[in-house]
Amino acid sequence: MVQASQQKGAKVLILGMQLPPNYGVRYTTAFAEVFPKVAQEHDAALVPFVLEGVGGVPALMQNDGIHPTAEAQPKLLENVWPTLKPLL
């Protein structure tokens, strides 16, 4: 997807994600390493962890514990904007 987007002239921003530790160290580490690897391979911008300061904060997460609430949106913008703005 990154390569196809760049071939069409798009500037790509990869939003890194992390998994909860209950998936096990080996899997969560391998998962987290994918985002910077892809960003580096394709010279794409990267936000290392889009949910920084949000994930694991019950007041900012929906009941499923996976998805952020509306109240989390300003923090998500704060996480993304410094990397996104130069691409616009």
PEQUIWO-V385781 format. One record per run of one state. SS is the DSSP state (alpha for helix, beta for strand, coil for the rest). FROM is the first residue (numbers start at 0). TO is the last residue. If there is no record, write none. Layout:
ss & from & to
SS & FROM & TO
SS & FROM & TO
This chain:
ss & from & to
coil & 0 & 0
alpha & 1 & 6
coil & 7 & 11
beta & 12 & 14
coil & 15 & 19
alpha & 20 & 22
coil & 23 & 23
alpha & 24 & 40
coil & 41 & 43
beta & 44 & 46
coil & 47 & 56
alpha & 57 & 59
beta & 60 & 60
coil & 61 & 66
beta & 67 & 67
coil & 68 & 68
alpha & 69 & 86
coil & 87 & 87
